[in-house]
């Protein structure tokens, strides 16, 4: 096991620092994956579905109804990340 940690030689402070380091790394990875720094980033249909947590059928229906704006090049269909976020409406 490469990632094994021997706890019996760690002080409580060392353990706390180790936990902080791992949590910080995980948060940074999460921020990279969910970043909205580039609202013009193009997402394919599968990526848009993953982002919105919907099926391809729902994505197609919402695009057809005009709730989402799609862009195309040849046979490829794309959605802008920022426009997907802006399409979300507050319920209450």
Rosetta constraint file for C-alpha pairs under 8 A:
AtomPair CA 6 CA 10 HARMONIC 7.38 0.50
AtomPair CA 7 CA 15 HARMONIC 7.84 0.50
AtomPair CA 10 CA 14 HARMONIC 5.68 0.50
AtomPair CA 10 CA 15 HARMONIC 6.08 0.50
AtomPair CA 11 CA 15 HARMONIC 6.24 0.50
AtomPair CA 12 CA 16 HARMONIC 6.11 0.50
AtomPair CA 13 CA 17 HARMONIC 6.18 0.50
AtomPair CA 14 CA 18 HARMONIC 6.12 0.50
AtomPair CA 15 CA 19 HARMONIC 6.20 0.50
AtomPair CA 16 CA 20 HARMONIC 6.21 0.50
AtomPair CA 17 CA 21 HARMONIC 6.15 0.50
AtomPair CA 18 CA 22 HARMONIC 6.33 0.50
AtomPair CA 19 CA 23 HARMONIC 6.09 0.50
AtomPair CA 20 CA 24 HARMONIC 5.96 0.50
AtomPair CA 21 CA 25 HARMONIC 6.23 0.50
AtomPair CA 22 CA 26 HARMONIC 6.25 0.50
AtomPair CA 23 CA 27 HARMONIC 6.13 0.50
AtomPair CA 24 CA 28 HARMONIC 6.17 0.50
AtomPair CA 25 CA 29 HARMONIC 6.25 0.50
AtomPair CA 26 CA 30 HARMONIC 6.16 0.50
AtomPair CA 27 CA 31 HARMONIC 6.12 0.50
AtomPair CA 28 CA 32 HARMONIC 6.26 0.50
AtomPair CA 29 CA 33 HARMONIC 6.37 0.50
AtomPair CA 30 CA 34 HARMONIC 6.20 0.50
AtomPair CA 31 CA 35 HARMONIC 5.44 0.50
AtomPair CA 36 CA 81 HARMONIC 7.34 0.50
AtomPair CA 36 CA 82 HARMONIC 7.08 0.50
AtomPair CA 38 CA 81 HARMONIC 7.68 0.50
AtomPair CA 38 CA 82 HARMONIC 7.55 0.50
AtomPair CA 39 CA 80 HARMONIC 6.57 0.50
AtomPair CA 39 CA 81 HARMONIC 5.15 0.50
AtomPair CA 39 CA 82 HARMONIC 3.91 0.50
AtomPair CA 39 CA 83 HARMONIC 7.29 0.50
AtomPair CA 40 CA 80 HARMONIC 5.24 0.50
AtomPair CA 40 CA 81 HARMONIC 6.11 0.50
AtomPair CA 40 CA 82 HARMONIC 6.13 0.50
AtomPair CA 41 CA 80 HARMONIC 5.60 0.50
AtomPair CA 41 CA 81 HARMONIC 5.64 0.50
AtomPair CA 41 CA 82 HARMONIC 7.67 0.50
AtomPair CA 42 CA 78 HARMONIC 5.76 0.50
AtomPair CA 42 CA 79 HARMONIC 5.50 0.50
AtomPair CA 42 CA 80 HARMONIC 4.78 0.50
AtomPair CA 42 CA 81 HARMONIC 6.35 0.50
AtomPair CA 43 CA 47 HARMONIC 5.52 0.50
AtomPair CA 43 CA 48 HARMONIC 5.77 0.50
AtomPair CA 43 CA 78 HARMONIC 5.33 0.50
AtomPair CA 43 CA 79 HARMONIC 5.17 0.50
AtomPair CA 43 CA 80 HARMONIC 6.18 0.50
AtomPair CA 43 CA 81 HARMONIC 6.57 0.50
AtomPair CA 44 CA 48 HARMONIC 6.16 0.50
AtomPair CA 44 CA 76 HARMONIC 7.77 0.50
AtomPair CA 44 CA 77 HARMONIC 6.17 0.50
AtomPair CA 44 CA 78 HARMONIC 4.65 0.50
AtomPair CA 44 CA 79 HARMONIC 6.42 0.50
AtomPair CA 45 CA 49 HARMONIC 6.16 0.50
AtomPair CA 45 CA 56 HARMONIC 7.18 0.50
AtomPair CA 45 CA 59 HARMONIC 7.73 0.50
AtomPair CA 45 CA 77 HARMONIC 6.57 0.50
AtomPair CA 45 CA 78 HARMONIC 6.29 0.50
AtomPair CA 45 CA 79 HARMONIC 7.26 0.50
AtomPair CA 46 CA 50 HARMONIC 6.23 0.50
AtomPair CA 46 CA 56 HARMONIC 7.26 0.50
AtomPair CA 47 CA 51 HARMONIC 6.11 0.50
AtomPair CA 48 CA 52 HARMONIC 6.17 0.50
AtomPair CA 48 CA 79 HARMONIC 6.81 0.50
AtomPair CA 48 CA 81 HARMONIC 7.76 0.50
AtomPair CA 48 CA 84 HARMONIC 7.83 0.50
AtomPair CA 49 CA 53 HARMONIC 5.46 0.50
AtomPair CA 49 CA 54 HARMONIC 5.04 0.50
AtomPair CA 49 CA 55 HARMONIC 5.95 0.50
AtomPair CA 49 CA 56 HARMONIC 6.34 0.50
AtomPair CA 49 CA 59 HARMONIC 6.74 0.50
AtomPair CA 50 CA 54 HARMONIC 6.75 0.50
AtomPair CA 52 CA 84 HARMONIC 7.98 0.50
AtomPair CA 54 CA 58 HARMONIC 6.26 0.50
AtomPair CA 54 CA 59 HARMONIC 6.90 0.50
AtomPair CA 55 CA 59 HARMONIC 6.36 0.50
AtomPair CA 56 CA 60 HARMONIC 6.12 0.50
AtomPair CA 57 CA 61 HARMONIC 6.14 0.50
AtomPair CA 58 CA 62 HARMONIC 6.00 0.50
AtomPair CA 59 CA 63 HARMONIC 6.09 0.50
AtomPair CA 59 CA 68 HARMONIC 7.98 0.50
AtomPair CA 60 CA 64 HARMONIC 6.07 0.50
AtomPair CA 61 CA 65 HARMONIC 6.15 0.50
AtomPair CA 62 CA 66 HARMONIC 6.19 0.50
AtomPair CA 62 CA 67 HARMONIC 5.10 0.50
AtomPair CA 62 CA 68 HARMONIC 5.83 0.50
AtomPair CA 63 CA 67 HARMONIC 5.75 0.50
AtomPair CA 63 CA 68 HARMONIC 4.67 0.50
AtomPair CA 63 CA 69 HARMONIC 6.14 0.50
AtomPair CA 63 CA 70 HARMONIC 6.68 0.50
AtomPair CA 64 CA 68 HARMONIC 7.99 0.50
AtomPair CA 67 CA 87 HARMONIC 6.95 0.50
AtomPair CA 68 CA 83 HARMONIC 7.63 0.50
AtomPair CA 68 CA 84 HARMONIC 6.88 0.50
AtomPair CA 68 CA 87 HARMONIC 6.73 0.50
AtomPair CA 69 CA 79 HARMONIC 6.71 0.50
AtomPair CA 69 CA 83 HARMONIC 7.42 0.50
AtomPair CA 70 CA 77 HARMONIC 6.49 0.50
AtomPair CA 70 CA 78 HARMONIC 5.73 0.50
AtomPair CA 70 CA 79 HARMONIC 5.11 0.50
AtomPair CA 70 CA 80 HARMONIC 7.79 0.50
AtomPair CA 71 CA 77 HARMONIC 5.68 0.50
AtomPair CA 71 CA 78 HARMONIC 5.03 0.50
AtomPair CA 71 CA 79 HARMONIC 6.10 0.50
AtomPair CA 72 CA 76 HARMONIC 5.41 0.50
AtomPair CA 72 CA 77 HARMONIC 4.47 0.50
AtomPair CA 72 CA 78 HARMONIC 5.90 0.50
AtomPair CA 73 CA 77 HARMONIC 6.75 0.50
AtomPair CA 79 CA 83 HARMONIC 7.46 0.50
AtomPair CA 79 CA 84 HARMONIC 7.16 0.50
AtomPair CA 80 CA 84 HARMONIC 6.38 0.50
AtomPair CA 81 CA 85 HARMONIC 6.45 0.50
AtomPair CA 82 CA 86 HARMONIC 6.15 0.50
AtomPair CA 83 CA 87 HARMONIC 6.03 0.50
AtomPair CA 84 CA 88 HARMONIC 6.99 0.50
